[in-house]
Each structure stands twice: as C-alpha cells, then as structure tokens.
Amino acid sequence: MALRRAFQKEGQLVVTSHNPEAIRQFSDESTFLLYRRSHLEPTQIRPLTEVPVVGDLIDALTRDDVEP
C-alpha cells in the first residue's frame, strides 16, 4: 500500500517477482508478461489483460499454460 500511495500521482515503479503472493497483489491492468522463446530472440512484452489465462495466473504459469 505504501508503494501505491507513493506512486499514485506520478512516477513509475518496475517490480519483478517469482513469488506468487507478490504477483497476486498487482492488478492485471498494471502487470505485464515478458517472454522470449530463447536468448537469441527479442523479449516480447504484453499486458496481462491481453494474455488468455484460464483460472489462476500462478497455476497457469506453473503448468506452462500461458501463451504470450
């Protein structure tokens, strides 16, 4: 909540995490999926709102069911 208040009016905050509970604290509108097929390809960035996810995001990521 302190981070949300600090950046509410202006600014930008970039957070990365592999922690399921941390990921769940951010909305789909403010979460982006970064993906690349290999280190030789450029990274693709998509808002989570454009990524089809069935059920829980963390479970889908664990099962590798998220298509970027």
Secondary structure as GFF3:
##gff-version 3
##sequence-region A 1 68
A	DSSP	alpha_helix	2	6	.	.	.	ID=ss1
A	DSSP	alpha_helix	20	24	.	.	.	ID=ss2
A	DSSP	three_ten_helix	28	30	.	.	.	ID=ss3
A	DSSP	beta_strand	32	35	.	.	.	ID=ss4
A	DSSP	beta_strand	44	47	.	.	.	ID=ss5
A	DSSP	three_ten_helix	48	50	.	.	.	ID=ss6
A	DSSP	alpha_helix	57	62	.	.	.	ID=ss7
###
